[in-house]
Amino acid sequence: MRILALERDVPGAADDAYTAELLRAEALRAWQLYQDGIVRELYFRADRTEAVILLECAGVDEAQAALQTLPLVQAGLVAFECIPLKAYPGFERLFAANTR
C-alpha cells in the first residue's frame, strides 16, 4: 500500500537542535529506508522546509514504525501525518459499457 507522509514541526523544537550530525544521520537513515524499498519518493515542499515522503508499506502502522526510525523524529523535532492512498477508480468510467 502507498502511504503519503507529510512532515510537520513539533511545537517548541529549537532551531539549534538541528545539528549537522543529526541532519547527516537523518539523510543516512532516509537513504537506508529508500534502499530497503520502504521510501519510494522523497521531496521537500517548495513553499517551506518540510518533507513529503511516499512510502510502500503494508499499512499506516508499518509506515509510522518506519518513520519512527528517523533521527529527527526520535529527537522529537518533527512528526509525520500518514495518509493511506488507493488507486483512482474513475478511469473505469472510460471503459464501462454504454448503459443508455
C-alpha positions in Angstrom: 0.0 0.0 0.0 1.2 3.5 -0.8 1.3 5.9 2.2 1.8 9.6 1.9 3.7 11.1 4.8 3.6 14.8 5.5 6.2 16.3 7.9 5.2 18.8 10.5 7.4 20.6 13.0 6.9 19.7 16.7 5.9 22.9 18.6 8.8 24.2 20.7 11.6 22.5 18.8 14.6 24.7 18.9 16.3 25.6 15.7 19.8 24.9 17.2 18.7 21.3 17.8 19.1 20.6 14.1 22.9 19.9 14.2 24.9 18.9 11.2 25.5 15.5 12.8 21.8 14.9 13.3 20.9 16.0 9.8 23.6 13.7 8.4 22.1 10.8 10.4 18.7 11.7 9.1 19.9 11.6 5.5 21.6 8.3 6.1 18.5 6.7 7.6 16.3 8.0 4.8 18.8 6.5 2.3 18.6 3.2 4.1 14.8 3.2 4.0 15.0 4.1 0.3 17.4 1.2 -0.3 15.0 -1.2 1.6 12.2 -0.2 -0.7 10.1 1.4 2.0 10.7 5.0 0.9 9.7 5.2 -2.7 9.9 9.0 -3.2 11.2 11.8 -1.0 10.7 15.5 -1.5 10.7 18.9 0.2 7.8 21.2 -0.2 8.6 24.2 -2.4 6.8 26.6 -0.1 8.5 25.5 3.2 11.1 23.2 4.5 9.0 20.1 5.3 9.5 16.6 3.9 6.9 14.8 1.8 7.5 11.1 1.6 5.8 8.4 -0.4 6.2 5.0 1.3 5.4 1.4 0.3 4.2 -0.4 3.4 1.6 -3.0 4.4 -0.4 -0.2 6.1 -0.2 3.0 8.1 1.1 1.3 11.3 4.1 0.0 9.3 4.7 3.4 7.7 4.6 5.1 11.1 7.0 2.5 12.6 9.5 3.1 9.7 9.2 6.9 10.2 9.9 6.5 13.9 13.4 5.3 13.0 14.3 8.7 11.6 16.7 10.6 13.9 14.7 13.9 13.7 11.6 12.0 14.8 13.5 10.3 17.6 14.8 13.6 18.7 11.3 15.0 18.9 11.9 17.7 16.3 9.4 16.5 13.6 6.4 14.3 13.3 4.5 12.9 10.3 0.9 12.6 9.3 0.4 9.4 7.4 -2.3 9.2 4.7 -3.1 5.8 3.1 -3.7 6.1 -0.6 -5.6 3.9 -3.1 -5.7 3.9 -6.8 -8.0 6.3 -8.5 -11.1 4.3 -9.6 -12.5 6.9 -12.0 -10.8 5.7 -15.1 -13.0 2.6 -15.2 -15.8 5.0 -16.3 -13.9 5.5 -19.6 -14.2 1.8 -20.4 -17.6 0.9 -18.9 -20.3 -0.3 -21.4 -22.6 2.4 -22.5 -25.8 1.8 -20.4 -28.2 4.1 -22.3 
